[in-house]
């Protein structure tokens, strides 16, 4: 069964979500890979998503297709400490690696103190 981001109810444009997180210091980039892994483009380390803390999550809306089910996650690389964003699709059309990563992220939103959350 596909996942959906909890507590992420708005349809913020992706560019706005990325700007919100950048203002909070999440300037690096990470990406989902097969097997529930995430690569940090800063240090090139690959880590299983269960070892990565999720500080915040914003559901976004596609510019041309409001049905695009994408979310921007604010995360920290456990290897180099880089704070960055991870863009994942969710729902029925999500690639399996995105669904695996979203399911495995260590949810620390309640304790993160990040203010750039869904509105």
C-alpha positions as CSV (number, residue, x, y, z in Angstrom):
1,X,0.0,0.0,0.0
2,X,1.5,3.4,-1.0
3,X,2.3,5.9,1.7
4,X,1.1,9.5,2.2
5,X,2.9,12.2,4.2
6,X,1.3,12.5,7.6
7,X,0.4,16.0,8.7
8,X,1.1,17.5,5.3
9,X,-2.2,18.8,4.0
10,X,-1.5,21.8,1.9
11,X,-0.6,21.9,-1.8
12,X,2.4,24.3,-1.7
13,X,4.3,24.8,-5.0
14,X,7.6,22.9,-4.9
15,X,9.7,26.0,-5.4
16,X,8.1,27.6,-2.4
17,X,8.6,24.5,-0.2
18,X,12.3,24.4,-1.2
19,X,12.7,28.1,-0.4
20,X,11.1,27.6,3.0
21,X,13.5,24.9,3.9
22,X,16.5,26.7,2.5
23,X,15.6,29.6,4.8
24,X,15.8,27.2,7.7
25,X,19.3,26.1,6.6
26,X,18.4,23.0,4.6
27,X,20.5,23.8,1.6
28,X,21.9,20.4,0.6
29,X,20.4,17.9,-1.7
30,X,19.6,14.2,-1.1
31,X,17.8,11.7,-3.3
32,X,16.0,8.4,-3.0
33,X,17.6,5.2,-4.3
34,X,16.7,1.5,-4.5
35,X,16.4,-0.5,-1.3
36,X,15.1,2.4,0.8
37,X,18.5,4.1,0.6
38,X,19.2,7.8,0.3
39,X,22.3,9.4,-1.3
40,X,23.7,12.7,0.0
41,X,25.1,14.8,-2.9
42,X,27.3,16.7,-0.5
43,X,29.5,13.8,0.7
44,X,28.2,11.1,-1.7
45,X,27.4,8.7,1.1
46,X,24.5,6.3,0.8
47,X,22.5,5.7,3.9
48,X,19.4,3.6,4.6
49,X,16.4,6.0,5.1
50,X,15.7,4.6,8.6
51,X,19.0,6.2,9.8
52,X,18.0,9.7,8.5
53,X,15.9,12.0,10.6
54,X,12.9,13.7,9.1
55,X,12.7,17.3,10.5
56,X,9.8,18.5,8.3
57,X,7.7,17.6,5.4
58,X,5.7,19.7,2.9
59,X,3.3,18.2,0.4
60,X,3.7,20.0,-3.0
61,X,1.5,20.5,-6.0
62,X,2.7,20.2,-9.5
63,X,2.8,23.4,-11.6
64,X,0.8,21.8,-14.4
65,X,-0.8,18.8,-12.6
66,X,-2.4,19.3,-9.2
67,X,-2.5,15.5,-8.9
68,X,1.3,15.2,-8.8
69,X,1.8,13.7,-5.4
70,X,5.2,14.9,-4.3
71,X,6.6,15.9,-1.0
72,X,9.7,17.8,0.0
73,X,11.4,16.5,3.2
74,X,13.9,18.4,5.3
75,X,16.5,15.9,6.4
76,X,20.0,15.7,7.8
77,X,22.8,13.4,6.4
78,X,24.1,11.3,9.3
79,X,27.5,11.1,7.7
80,X,28.5,14.7,7.0
81,X,25.8,16.5,8.9
82,X,24.5,18.4,5.9
83,X,21.0,19.7,6.2
84,X,19.2,19.3,2.9
85,X,16.0,18.5,1.0
86,X,14.8,15.2,-0.3
87,X,12.0,15.2,-2.9
88,X,9.9,12.1,-3.1
89,X,6.7,11.1,-4.9
90,X,4.0,9.3,-3.0
91,X,0.8,7.5,-3.7
92,X,-0.1,5.1,-6.5
93,X,2.3,6.4,-9.1
94,X,5.3,6.7,-6.8
95,X,8.4,4.8,-7.8
96,X,9.1,1.9,-5.4
97,X,12.3,3.5,-4.1
98,X,10.5,6.7,-3.2
99,X,7.8,4.8,-1.3
100,X,10.4,2.7,0.5
101,X,12.3,5.8,1.6
102,X,9.2,7.7,2.8
103,X,8.2,4.7,4.9
104,X,11.6,4.3,6.5
105,X,12.5,7.9,7.4
106,X,12.9,8.5,11.1
107,X,10.1,10.9,11.9
108,X,11.5,13.7,14.2
109,X,9.2,16.5,13.1
110,X,7.7,17.0,16.6
111,X,11.1,17.7,18.1
112,X,12.9,19.4,15.2
113,X,12.0,23.0,15.8
114,X,11.8,23.6,12.1
115,X,9.2,26.2,11.3
116,X,8.9,25.7,7.6
117,X,6.2,23.2,7.7
118,X,2.9,22.7,5.8
119,X,0.5,25.6,6.1
